[in-house]
Every structure is written in C-alpha cells, then in structure tokens.
Amino acid sequence: MISASVESNFDAQLELIDPDGLALAFDDDSGGELQPLLEAIELPLEGTYILVVSGFGSTDGGPFSLTLVAEDGAIPATDSISIGETYSGDLTRGGEVRLSFPGETGQRVTISLSAEFDGLLDLLNPSGEVVASDDDSGEGVNPLLSQITLEENGEYTIVVSSFAGQGSGPFTLTLNPAEVAVEPTPAPVEPSAAALELPLGESIEATLGADGQARLTFEAAVGDVVSLGVAPVPFDAPLDLYLELLPPPGSR
C-alpha cells in the first residue's frame, strides 16, 4: 500500500495510474486546504505506476512538493484501557492509536476525546467491524461516542485518528460507563373503596377513590331496562365524569 500527498499554493489534484494505464485513484481536497491526499491505496499489479499532479482550474499551477510513502499494511499496535479510565497519548500525522477493552452484551459506554486537532473516533466490535463512528459531536471539533450499547461479549477496539489524516499531537481519551436513566417508581394506587349499593329509583352521593373510581352496585333482573346518570357535586365542579356498566361477576 502507498499514501501520496501534495503541498502547494494552488488548488491541486492528484491521480494514480496503474501499469495498464487505467486510473486507480483520484483526489482533490482530502488533504485539507484544497490539497489532495491518496491514503492507504493498495496496489493490485506489479509494474510502473504514475502519479499525475494537476490544478483544479486551467489557471491553477505553480511549485509543489509531492510525498510518497510506502506502507506495509500492518495494523498498528493496540494498547489497553479499562472502563472508567482516561488514557493520554500522542497521535502522529496520518497515523492512528488503538485501545482495546473487554465488553459485555448490553453494557453501555461513552467515549470522549479531547485534543487540539480535529479528531475522529471509531469503535470496532470483537469481529473488527465498525459499530460506531464520530467526528464533531463533542466540544469544538472533538468527537464523542455517547450511550453506545455493546451487542456482544468480547474485546472491543477504539481507534483514534484525525480528519483526512492531517492532525497530530497529544490527546486524552476517556472511557466511561454510560449513565442509565432510572424510571421513577410510580406511587402505589390505593384500591377503590368498597362498592356502594344503589337502590333502583334513588340517587346517592359518592366520592371518587384514590384511583379515580367509585363503584356502585344494584340488583336487576334479566330484561330490566335502566337509565343511569352522573353529575359532579356541586354541579359546576371541574370534573369530567364518565360511566361504565359492568355485568355481574362470573356472568361472562
């Protein structure tokens, strides 16, 4: 693999041509400040490759410097961190720092980064797949992975890098258990008072219980026709009342 970058005073472009004369990679502004960056490009063929530097517009041009770096493709060494700890490290330009920690299914974590450069955070699961990424959700241009739920047991990896590989310098990373919101326990509802007997053809006054209900019973025979009404006391009290008629217990 190779990486190639250009530094110039104009808006440069960079293209990589393979030994068959076909365009393999192209970039315009990934290096920041209108500069191109081809990063970690895997070369599929043996032979002579060509790097083409050009200007974005017909009038763009001038002196430039081109940097070509060969990479062996090896994954950087991984350090370790525990939940509840803060790690202090240093990121090199175009590099990354990897930190591993053991995780359990259902565990929730928050990962924050503090640095002077524009940092990036990736979280890899035990299989090496990216399960969460962030750029600028923290303060300033710092990344933040908040309230991440781990979906399996195993060793997770945090990858610290910089936007377009252009940042470098010291940083601090904090791995904390995520705070789980605790649902308040509802106050127990007291059952309604014992049912009151309502004689047919009469009216009685009753009081709603702590659960907002009042139960009244009356005796009736099959085929009886009844009418029921309810009103607050006093009549203009701000109560929105409703009636529900239930069959005798065990009749359904």
LORO-334509 format. One record per residue (C-alpha): residue number from 1; residue in one letter; x, y, z. Coordinates in nm, 4 decimals. Example, Ala and Ser with C-alpha at 12.3 -4.5 7.8 and 13.67 -1.06 7.14 Angstrom:
REM residues 2
1:a:1.2300:-0.4500:0.7800 $
2:s:1.3670:-0.1060:0.7140 $
REM end
This chain:
REM residues 252
1:m:0.0000:0.0000:0.0000 $
2:i:0.1033:0.3594:-0.0570 $
3:s:-0.0039:0.7067:0.0519 $
4:a:0.0649:1.0191:-0.1502 $
5:s:0.0084:1.3858:-0.0644 $
6:v:0.0720:1.7228:-0.2289 $
7:e:0.1569:2.0589:-0.0728 $
8:s:0.1203:2.3690:-0.2905 $
9:n:-0.0143:2.7228:-0.3054 $
10:f:-0.2813:2.6306:-0.5628 $
11:d:-0.5862:2.4007:-0.5681 $
12:a:-0.4138:2.0767:-0.6669 $
13:q:-0.5446:1.7384:-0.7777 $
14:l:-0.3724:1.4016:-0.7630 $
15:e:-0.4352:1.0920:-0.9740 $
16:l:-0.2752:0.7464:-0.9618 $
17:i:-0.2425:0.5495:-1.2877 $
18:d:-0.1732:0.1731:-1.2787 $
19:p:0.0733:-0.0141:-1.5079 $
20:d:-0.2086:-0.0782:-1.7593 $
21:g:-0.2715:0.2954:-1.7936 $
22:l:-0.6006:0.2868:-1.6020 $
23:a:-0.6919:0.5379:-1.3305 $
24:l:-0.6661:0.3631:-0.9944 $
25:a:-0.7353:0.6538:-0.7544 $
26:f:-0.8099:1.0247:-0.7662 $
27:d:-0.8432:1.3014:-0.5075 $
28:d:-0.8947:1.6741:-0.4893 $
29:d:-0.9247:1.8172:-0.1349 $
30:s:-0.8975:1.5319:0.1211 $
31:g:-0.5657:1.6682:0.2495 $
32:g:-0.7279:1.9914:0.3692 $
33:e:-0.6705:2.3472:0.2463 $
34:l:-0.7505:2.2447:-0.1143 $
35:q:-0.4739:1.9832:-0.1163 $
36:p:-0.5186:1.6222:-0.2389 $
37:l:-0.4413:1.3100:-0.0390 $
38:l:-0.4368:0.9482:-0.1536 $
39:e:-0.4275:0.7401:0.1641 $
40:a:-0.3569:0.3669:0.2090 $
41:i:-0.4024:0.2758:-0.1589 $
42:e:-0.3490:-0.0956:-0.2267 $
43:l:-0.1563:-0.1632:-0.5486 $
44:p:-0.3121:-0.4547:-0.7407 $
45:l:-0.0341:-0.5060:-1.0019 $
46:e:0.3417:-0.5190:-1.0267 $
47:g:0.4953:-0.2607:-1.2546 $
48:t:0.5374:0.1128:-1.3008 $
49:y:0.2688:0.3418:-1.1600 $
50:i:0.2265:0.7101:-1.2499 $
51:l:0.1243:0.9926:-1.0180 $
52:v:-0.0327:1.2862:-1.2034 $
53:v:-0.0423:1.6268:-1.0304 $
54:s:-0.2717:1.8870:-1.1860 $
55:g:-0.4562:2.2054:-1.0985 $
56:f:-0.8308:2.2234:-1.0420 $
57:g:-0.8750:2.5079:-1.2900 $
58:s:-0.6927:2.5981:-1.6092 $
59:t:-0.5146:2.8833:-1.4270 $
60:d:-0.4130:2.6808:-1.1191 $
61:g:-0.0442:2.5990:-1.1120 $
62:g:0.2904:2.6673:-0.9523 $
63:p:0.5553:2.4932:-0.7420 $
64:f:0.4541:2.1969:-0.5285 $
65:s:0.6004:1.9155:-0.3217 $
66:l:0.4858:1.5547:-0.3538 $
67:t:0.5269:1.2998:-0.0731 $
68:l:0.5014:0.9269:-0.1429 $
69:v:0.5049:0.6833:0.1495 $
70:a:0.5105:0.3039:0.1235 $
71:e:0.3062:0.1244:0.3905 $
72:d:0.3229:-0.2401:0.4877 $
73:g:-0.0484:-0.2571:0.5700 $
74:a:0.0140:-0.3791:0.9236 $
75:i:-0.2438:-0.2866:1.1880 $
76:p:-0.0907:-0.0531:1.4482 $
77:a:-0.0146:-0.1975:1.7892 $
78:t:-0.3055:-0.1851:2.0329 $
79:d:-0.2825:-0.0532:2.3869 $
80:s:-0.5430:-0.1257:2.6543 $
81:i:-0.7888:0.0794:2.8577 $
82:s:-1.0489:-0.0125:3.1183 $
83:i:-1.3963:0.1281:3.1601 $
84:g:-1.3760:0.4245:3.3952 $
85:e:-1.0200:0.5177:3.2921 $
86:t:-0.8649:0.8065:3.0985 $
87:y:-0.5824:0.7427:2.8519 $
88:s:-0.3248:1.0034:2.7464 $
89:g:-0.1489:0.9512:2.4156 $
90:d:0.0080:1.1187:2.1144 $
91:l:-0.1115:1.0934:1.7544 $
92:t:0.1287:1.1224:1.4630 $
93:r:0.0275:1.2818:1.1317 $
94:g:-0.1523:1.0242:0.9163 $
95:g:-0.1453:0.7673:1.1970 $
96:e:-0.3896:0.6176:1.4437 $
97:v:-0.3926:0.4941:1.8030 $
98:r:-0.5818:0.1795:1.9023 $
99:l:-0.7101:0.0999:2.2510 $
100:s:-0.8852:-0.2232:2.3456 $
101:f:-1.1193:-0.3054:2.6334 $
102:p:-1.3352:-0.6063:2.7278 $
103:g:-1.7085:-0.5562:2.6847 $
104:e:-2.0235:-0.7481:2.7664 $
105:t:-2.3577:-0.7777:2.5913 $
106:g:-2.5918:-0.4977:2.6960 $
107:q:-2.3163:-0.2883:2.8538 $
108:r:-2.3353:0.0829:2.7650 $
109:v:-2.0320:0.3095:2.7304 $
110:t:-1.9485:0.6688:2.6437 $
111:i:-1.6150:0.7503:2.4750 $
112:s:-1.4855:1.1088:2.4579 $
113:l:-1.1714:1.2586:2.3048 $
114:s:-1.0042:1.5884:2.3882 $
115:a:-0.7334:1.7223:2.1535 $
116:e:-0.6166:2.0337:1.9717 $
117:f:-0.6506:1.8598:1.6325 $
118:d:-0.9712:1.7593:1.4532 $
119:g:-1.0016:1.4047:1.5845 $
120:l:-1.2051:1.1029:1.4771 $
121:l:-1.3291:0.8091:1.6834 $
122:d:-1.4226:0.4610:1.5632 $
123:l:-1.5438:0.1717:1.7777 $
124:l:-1.4796:-0.1805:1.6468 $
125:n:-1.6608:-0.4882:1.7749 $
126:p:-1.4771:-0.8144:1.8568 $
127:s:-1.5000:-0.9117:1.4867 $
128:g:-1.3244:-0.5907:1.3807 $
129:e:-1.6366:-0.4300:1.2328 $
130:v:-1.7030:-0.0597:1.2854 $
131:v:-2.0142:-0.0280:1.5040 $
132:a:-1.9921:0.3450:1.5849 $
133:s:-1.8064:0.6491:1.4458 $
134:d:-1.7998:1.0196:1.5192 $
135:d:-1.6243:1.3386:1.4150 $
136:d:-1.7501:1.6525:1.5903 $
137:s:-2.0259:1.5611:1.8406 $
138:g:-1.8132:1.6669:2.1391 $
139:e:-1.6898:2.0124:2.2351 $
140:g:-1.5401:2.2093:1.9469 $
141:v:-1.4200:1.9660:1.6813 $
142:n:-1.3735:1.6799:1.9273 $
143:p:-1.5546:1.3504:1.8649 $
144:l:-1.7914:1.1873:2.1145 $
145:l:-1.9481:0.8408:2.1137 $
146:s:-2.2325:0.8680:2.3639 $
147:q:-2.4520:0.5959:2.5157 $
148:i:-2.3204:0.3135:2.2937 $
149:t:-2.4755:-0.0261:2.3711 $
150:l:-2.2418:-0.3235:2.3237 $
151:e:-2.4147:-0.6091:2.1459 $
152:e:-2.1815:-0.8994:2.2206 $
153:n:-1.9161:-1.0225:2.4618 $
154:g:-1.5521:-0.9806:2.3669 $
155:e:-1.2655:-0.7408:2.3076 $
156:y:-1.3656:-0.4046:2.1595 $
157:t:-1.1209:-0.1611:1.9968 $
158:i:-1.1276:0.2193:1.9990 $
159:v:-0.9466:0.3809:1.7041 $
160:v:-0.8249:0.7407:1.7405 $
161:s:-0.7310:0.9222:1.4184 $
162:s:-0.7609:1.2677:1.2634 $
163:f:-0.9695:1.4194:0.9858 $
164:a:-0.8032:1.3471:0.6489 $
165:g:-0.5000:1.2197:0.8428 $
166:q:-0.3773:1.5771:0.8824 $
167:g:-0.3927:1.6151:1.2603 $
168:s:-0.1279:1.5309:1.5157 $
169:g:-0.0425:1.5968:1.8780 $
170:p:-0.1323:1.4912:2.2324 $
171:f:-0.4805:1.3813:2.3275 $
172:t:-0.6765:1.2386:2.6184 $
173:l:-0.9445:0.9720:2.5761 $
174:t:-1.1985:0.8816:2.8436 $
175:l:-1.3969:0.5581:2.8504 $
176:n:-1.6871:0.5742:3.0943 $
177:p:-1.9888:0.3593:3.1706 $
178:a:-2.2958:0.5305:3.0264 $
179:e:-2.5455:0.6579:3.2772 $
180:v:-2.8685:0.4617:3.2554 $
181:a:-3.1806:0.6635:3.3133 $
182:v:-3.3764:0.5222:3.6058 $
183:e:-3.7512:0.5296:3.5615 $
184:p:-3.9225:0.6692:3.8710 $
185:t:-4.1278:0.4169:4.0633 $
186:p:-4.4924:0.5159:4.0453 $
187:a:-4.6701:0.5671:4.3738 $
188:p:-4.8939:0.2751:4.4611 $
189:v:-5.2589:0.3343:4.3762 $
190:e:-5.4954:0.2616:4.6578 $
191:p:-5.7899:0.0467:4.5564 $
192:s:-6.1334:0.1982:4.5356 $
193:a:-6.3449:0.1942:4.8441 $
194:a:-6.5929:-0.0892:4.8834 $
195:a:-6.8786:-0.0757:4.6340 $
196:l:-7.1854:0.1166:4.7442 $
197:e:-7.5350:-0.0212:4.6969 $
198:l:-7.7581:0.1880:4.4685 $
199:p:-8.1299:0.1181:4.5104 $
200:l:-8.3287:0.1437:4.1889 $
201:g:-8.5158:0.4717:4.1576 $
202:e:-8.2935:0.6559:4.4077 $
203:s:-7.9913:0.8889:4.3989 $
204:i:-7.6890:0.8781:4.6284 $
205:e:-7.3720:1.0833:4.6721 $
206:a:-7.0337:0.9080:4.6443 $
207:t:-6.6661:1.0079:4.6467 $
208:l:-6.4055:0.9032:4.3914 $
209:g:-6.1317:0.6825:4.5358 $
210:a:-5.7542:0.7313:4.5040 $
211:d:-5.7645:0.5538:4.1666 $
212:g:-6.0257:0.7986:4.0370 $
213:q:-6.3124:0.5486:4.0532 $
214:a:-6.6275:0.4854:4.2550 $
215:r:-6.8113:0.1528:4.2286 $
216:l:-7.1864:0.1180:4.2875 $
217:t:-7.3934:-0.1968:4.2623 $
218:f:-7.7640:-0.2508:4.2055 $
219:e:-7.9926:-0.5525:4.1781 $
220:a:-8.1724:-0.6135:3.8481 $
221:a:-8.3417:-0.8992:3.6631 $
222:v:-8.2955:-1.0180:3.3078 $
223:g:-8.4878:-0.7893:3.0728 $
224:d:-8.4966:-0.4883:3.3069 $
225:v:-8.4393:-0.1527:3.1384 $
226:v:-8.2466:0.1077:3.3417 $
227:s:-8.1143:0.4600:3.2868 $
228:l:-7.8069:0.5876:3.4709 $
229:g:-7.6807:0.9440:3.5130 $
230:v:-7.3947:1.1082:3.6976 $
231:a:-7.3134:1.4698:3.7843 $
232:p:-7.0449:1.6389:3.9978 $
233:v:-7.1253:1.7899:4.3367 $
234:p:-7.1525:2.0831:4.3266 $
235:f:-7.2830:2.0779:3.9700 $
236:d:-7.0214:2.3246:3.8400 $
237:a:-6.7240:2.1373:3.9908 $
238:p:-6.4403:2.0883:3.7331 $
239:l:-6.4816:1.7107:3.6991 $
240:d:-6.5078:1.5237:3.3679 $
241:l:-6.7000:1.2134:3.4735 $
242:y:-6.7955:0.9043:3.2749 $
243:l:-6.9989:0.5902:3.3429 $
244:e:-6.9157:0.2277:3.2710 $
245:l:-7.1666:-0.0531:3.3238 $
246:l:-7.0184:-0.3934:3.4079 $
247:p:-7.2079:-0.7260:3.4076 $
248:p:-7.2405:-0.9315:3.7279 $
249:p:-6.9176:-1.1162:3.8223 $
250:g:-6.8898:-1.4551:3.6565 $
251:s:-7.1629:-1.3837:3.4023 $
252:r:-6.9275:-1.3618:3.1018 $
REM end
